[in-house]
Amino acid sequence: MDERERARCAALAALLQASAVLSALSLLLDGAALLLMFGKAMAPVLLLGLGERYFAYRIALDRRLFEALADGRIVSLPLLDDALDALGLRKPAPLTRSLDERIAGTRRLLKLHAVVVALQLLAALAGGWIR
């Protein structure tokens, strides 16, 4: 990877780190649902919170992988793919995805994460405990 690619990886890792505020909001909504809501009204908030945890995990993993690419601990995309294959974290594929494809995929993941947290907030509002 060249310096430009490493810089793009570092910038994306920083964006992913900044998105931790979404996870914090989701955990706050989960806690508030458990403390303030009872019965069926809290179920959507908590179910969306479970979905958010999945996205938070994936984003945290991607952030650390992009950090490793940025600082040279992982020196190439094929080596990253080999490591992910060995751990069973990716389906083996004949072609390595480009950096642009990986960045686009991670940005999609980040947008989906934001949508889930927004839906969780709407569910909390609909439950009537945020005014």
Protein Blocks (a to p, Z undefined) as FASTA:
>chain_A
ZZklmmmmmmmmmmmmmmmmmmmmmmmmmmmmmmmpgcjllmmmmmmmmmmmmmmmmmmm
mmmmmmmmmnopambfklmmmmmmmnopaccdfbdcdfklmmmmmmmmmmmmmmmmmmmm
mmmmmnopaZZ
